[in-house]
């Protein structure tokens, strides 16, 4: 049902088939975020994240940069 409705929009859905894959949902896309992005990616791939981020879908910017 959701997939069918999504087809009627300009949005797309990414389905991650690899257990090592992940997505990032930043609300803040400021220049500061863009500058910090390589370090954020590095930390995520190392399994290093702020404990306060656990359980939250969207990136909590002030915890990362």
Residue frames as a rotation matrix with the C-alpha (Angstrom) as fourth column:
UNK 1
0.575 0.818 0.000 0.00
0.818 -0.575 0.000 0.00
0.000 0.000 -1.000 0.00
UNK 2
0.534 -0.453 -0.714 2.74
0.065 -0.820 0.569 2.48
-0.843 -0.351 -0.408 0.94
UNK 3
-0.532 -0.791 0.301 4.86
0.337 0.128 0.933 1.46
-0.777 0.598 0.199 -2.07
UNK 4
-0.141 0.575 0.806 1.95
0.989 0.043 0.142 2.01
0.047 0.817 -0.575 -4.46
UNK 5
0.844 0.457 -0.280 1.25
0.495 -0.865 0.079 5.48
-0.206 -0.205 -0.957 -3.03
UNK 6
0.172 -0.885 -0.433 4.95
0.086 -0.425 0.901 6.30
-0.981 -0.192 0.003 -3.21
UNK 7
-0.469 -0.312 0.826 4.94
0.785 0.282 0.552 5.52
-0.406 0.907 0.113 -6.94
UNK 8
0.424 0.744 0.516 2.48
0.877 -0.479 -0.030 8.40
0.225 0.466 -0.856 -7.38
UNK 9
0.882 -0.176 -0.437 4.96
0.073 -0.865 0.497 10.92
-0.466 -0.470 -0.750 -5.97
UNK 10
0.697 -0.715 -0.064 8.34
-0.357 -0.268 -0.895 12.31
0.622 0.646 -0.442 -6.98
UNK 11
0.261 -0.581 0.770 9.91
-0.931 0.058 0.359 10.60
-0.253 -0.812 -0.527 -3.96
UNK 12
0.224 -0.218 -0.950 11.74
-0.436 0.849 -0.298 7.29
0.871 0.481 0.095 -3.93
UNK 13
0.818 0.063 0.571 12.40
-0.551 0.370 0.748 4.57
-0.165 -0.927 0.338 -1.43
UNK 14
-0.116 -0.912 -0.393 15.77
-0.820 0.311 -0.480 3.00
0.560 0.266 -0.785 -0.89
UNK 15
0.932 0.350 0.094 15.70
-0.349 0.796 0.494 -0.64
0.098 -0.493 0.864 0.08
UNK 16
0.031 -0.986 0.162 18.91
-0.994 -0.048 -0.100 -1.74
0.107 -0.158 -0.982 1.71
UNK 17
0.825 0.293 -0.484 19.60
-0.341 0.940 -0.012 -5.39
0.451 0.175 0.875 0.91
UNK 18
-0.023 -0.923 -0.384 23.09
0.222 0.370 -0.902 -5.45
0.975 -0.106 0.196 2.41
UNK 19
0.672 0.328 -0.664 23.30
0.679 0.083 0.729 -5.78
0.294 -0.941 -0.167 6.22
UNK 20
-0.271 -0.846 -0.459 26.32
0.911 -0.380 0.162 -3.44
-0.311 -0.374 0.874 6.16
UNK 21
-0.465 0.166 0.870 24.34
0.524 -0.740 0.421 -0.68
0.713 0.652 0.258 4.43
UNK 22
-0.261 0.406 -0.876 22.97
0.840 -0.352 -0.413 2.30
-0.476 -0.843 -0.249 6.31
UNK 23
0.121 0.336 0.934 21.25
0.705 -0.692 0.157 5.60
0.699 0.639 -0.321 5.61
UNK 24
-0.761 -0.365 -0.536 21.66
0.628 -0.623 -0.467 9.03
-0.164 -0.692 0.703 7.09
UNK 25
0.185 0.902 0.389 18.69
0.855 -0.344 0.389 11.30
0.485 0.260 -0.835 7.78
UNK 26
-0.757 -0.474 -0.449 19.94
0.633 -0.701 -0.327 14.82
-0.159 -0.532 0.831 8.51
UNK 27
0.510 0.855 -0.095 17.40
0.824 -0.517 -0.231 17.55
-0.246 0.040 -0.968 9.13
UNK 28
0.597 -0.444 -0.669 20.22
-0.220 -0.892 0.396 20.11
-0.772 -0.089 -0.630 9.16
UNK 29
0.525 -0.455 0.719 21.92
0.835 0.441 -0.330 20.35
-0.167 0.774 0.611 5.76
UNK 30
0.939 -0.182 -0.291 23.84
-0.147 -0.979 0.139 23.51
-0.310 -0.088 -0.947 6.55
UNK 31
0.517 -0.837 -0.180 27.41
-0.459 -0.094 -0.883 24.25
0.722 0.539 -0.433 5.45
UNK 32
-0.127 -0.544 0.829 28.52
-0.990 0.117 -0.075 23.10
-0.056 -0.831 -0.554 8.92
UNK 33
0.548 0.397 0.736 26.85
-0.370 0.904 -0.212 19.72
-0.750 -0.156 0.643 8.31
UNK 34
0.970 -0.193 -0.148 28.45
-0.084 0.307 -0.948 19.37
0.229 0.932 0.281 4.88
UNK 35
0.176 -0.961 0.215 31.85
-0.775 -0.270 -0.571 20.17
0.607 -0.066 -0.792 6.37
UNK 36
-0.203 -0.210 0.956 31.35
-0.904 0.416 -0.101 17.62
-0.376 -0.885 -0.275 9.17
UNK 37
0.706 0.677 -0.210 29.93
-0.703 0.633 -0.325 14.91
-0.087 0.377 0.922 6.88
UNK 38
0.215 -0.653 -0.726 33.20
-0.401 0.618 -0.676 13.05
0.890 0.437 -0.129 6.15
UNK 39
-0.778 -0.507 0.372 33.92
-0.515 0.174 -0.839 12.75
0.361 -0.844 -0.396 9.89
UNK 40
-0.014 0.864 0.503 30.31
-0.910 0.197 -0.365 11.71
-0.415 -0.463 0.783 10.61
UNK 41
0.703 0.248 -0.667 30.55
-0.598 0.713 -0.366 8.97
0.385 0.656 0.649 7.96
UNK 42
-0.262 -0.906 -0.331 33.90
-0.392 0.414 -0.822 7.84
0.882 -0.086 -0.463 9.36
UNK 43
-0.706 0.024 0.707 32.45
-0.705 0.071 -0.706 7.57
-0.067 -0.997 -0.033 12.87
UNK 44
0.367 0.921 0.128 29.30
-0.876 0.389 -0.286 5.74
-0.314 -0.007 0.950 11.77
UNK 45
0.576 -0.180 -0.797 31.29
-0.471 0.724 -0.504 3.21
0.668 0.666 0.333 9.76
UNK 46
-0.577 -0.811 -0.095 33.49
-0.305 0.322 -0.896 2.63
0.758 -0.488 -0.433 12.83
UNK 47
0.028 0.691 -0.723 30.37
0.626 0.552 0.552 2.03
0.780 -0.468 -0.416 14.97
UNK 48
-0.702 -0.354 -0.618 31.11
0.703 -0.485 -0.521 5.16
-0.115 -0.800 0.589 16.97
UNK 49
-0.227 0.677 0.700 28.09
0.295 -0.637 0.712 7.34
0.928 0.368 -0.055 17.68
UNK 50
-0.730 0.011 0.683 26.84
-0.568 -0.565 -0.598 9.51
0.379 -0.825 0.419 20.54
UNK 51
-0.909 0.380 -0.172 24.82
0.417 0.801 -0.429 7.40
-0.025 -0.462 -0.886 22.98
UNK 52
-0.443 0.773 -0.454 22.07
-0.095 -0.544 -0.834 10.06
-0.892 -0.326 0.314 22.92
UNK 53
-0.503 0.218 -0.836 21.58
-0.861 -0.207 0.465 9.36
-0.072 0.954 0.292 19.17
UNK 54
-0.994 0.080 -0.074 20.53
0.074 0.994 0.083 5.75
0.080 0.077 -0.994 19.83
UNK 55
-0.429 0.903 -0.005 16.87
0.742 0.349 -0.572 5.19
-0.515 -0.249 -0.820 19.04
UNK 56
0.194 0.469 -0.861 16.45
-0.131 -0.858 -0.497 8.36
-0.972 0.210 -0.105 16.98
UNK 57
0.516 0.126 0.847 15.83
0.739 0.435 -0.515 8.07
-0.434 0.891 0.132 13.24
UNK 58
0.840 -0.171 0.515 16.94
0.216 -0.764 -0.607 11.58
0.498 0.622 -0.605 12.30
UNK 59
-0.138 -0.976 -0.166 20.50
0.787 -0.006 -0.617 12.74
0.601 -0.216 0.769 12.90
UNK 60
0.854 0.308 -0.420 20.72
0.512 -0.644 0.568 14.99
-0.096 -0.700 -0.708 15.97
UNK 61
0.605 -0.622 0.497 23.16
0.275 -0.423 -0.864 17.56
0.747 0.659 -0.085 14.62
UNK 62
0.500 -0.427 0.754 24.38
-0.713 -0.697 0.078 19.07
0.492 -0.576 -0.653 17.87
UNK 63
0.795 -0.245 0.555 25.57
-0.245 0.707 0.663 15.63
-0.555 -0.663 0.502 19.01
UNK 64
0.645 -0.484 0.591 27.80
0.724 0.634 -0.271 15.24
-0.244 0.602 0.760 15.96
UNK 65
-0.305 -0.760 0.574 29.20
0.848 -0.491 -0.201 18.71
0.435 0.425 0.794 15.21
